[in-house]
Amino acid sequence: MTDRKKGAQFQLTSRFVAILTGLLLIVNVAFVTISLYSVYYYLADQAKEIATTLEEVPQATDDWDALVDVTIAKNEEDAVRILLTDGPTYYSKDGKEIFTELAEGTALPIFKGIILMEDEIYYFQRHQQQGRTVEIAIHGNTVIEMMMRMLVISVLLNLFAVLIGSWIIYFFVGKWSKTLQQMTQEMKEIELTNNQAKLLSVPETPSEIKQAASSFNQLLRMQREAMKREGQFVTDASHELRTPLTAIRGHVQLIKRRGSAHPEVIAPSIDFIDKESKRLETMTNQLLLLGKHHATQVCKEVDFSVLVQQEVQKLQASCPQEVTFDIQENIHMYADELELQQICQNLFGNARKYSAANETIHIRLQANETIQLDVADTGEGIPDEMKGRIFERFFRVDSSRSSQVEGSGIGLAIVASIVEKYQGKLSVADNQPKGSIFTVEFPKK
Ligand code: ADP
């Protein structure tokens, strides 16, 4: 099949023509059948009418010739024959010839009484009346011709309807498929040129194509955004990993060059290498995690209240700060349990890391319009100008405490990325009198 024949325009038009022709064929066959029966009953009624008129004539009438003519005066081609039981046979005008020809005609098996002759068609009826047999032949050509004429007109009109209908459908489908062709063309262009700014043009109608084009554009935007993020991520990650590696190599060189002459440099350098390699390990683990939760996700009904409660207990057992909580029971979420755990561990861990041992950490979970988790600490807090940046990958606030605390700047990026996946919101605000409150909000489903 050629491409044109496979196209929507050709396919839809040919189907439409096939359906329309089929329907019209059925209608026309029904029309012919009904018309044929109507004509048949019309002829039979006419014959019956003549028979009824003749029935009323008494046996003793002596003017049969005139009588039969009067009876059929309506149509000269009709004929009547009266056979008296013990007397002569009377014919209407030209009746003898008509009945002689009728005797040679062919009777139809379905329409009883119809007799076909060379150019004529007759309806024949025989009646037994008091002392005589009345035979009536009704000429059917005129009615049949009229019916045929109507049939031809109807077929022509139907053909016209098919032609016009096909043209209209061809025109409209063509319009739609043109929009689709244009869309495919634009998609090919995007694929070939890899133009990152180009999107599909969205037509106003038909709405399905409008919807498809909008969805495709949305997908394209998301994919480009993701690719941009991935690219940025690789750059940031390489940069972040290179810095400690360069420092480690520097210390190794130092030990190699001066270690034997000045053994006192060895111990601090080894310490440094140990600390930095530990940091590298944590960072690579976190990087792996960041990539992993994008790839696999096992969602199920999770009792978020129980999960938070368990994480709070772990925190209480491992941190010097006082941990208080206010957890509403029976808050359920359809989510990946490990991801929810990750959110809690990163936020709780930060509250612990960035506040002194004598501070307080308060955790609150409640569900109203949304499911809301607050992690509040009374630690060092975050300067306003940094609040927007702490969710970026590898960003760390350069305060005296932050620089002393081990970290890679990935924890909050992980939280932000998980929260975003669940269409949630992550924000940070100042706590009173000091410290920070991290808030995660999930839509209720
Ligand atoms: P990390 O803690 O490994 O450095 P995060 O992404 O978890 O990385 O945090 C980014 C930065 O945000 C931290 O380095 C820290 O400066 C700041 N931060 C996060 N949580 C808190 C908090 N509770 N109090 C003060 N500063 C915080």
Residues whose N, C-alpha, C, O or C-beta is under 5 A from the ligand:
A	BS01	ADP	N350 A351 Y354 G381 I382 I390 F395 R396 V397 S402 E406 G407 S408 G409 I410 G411 L412 A413 S436
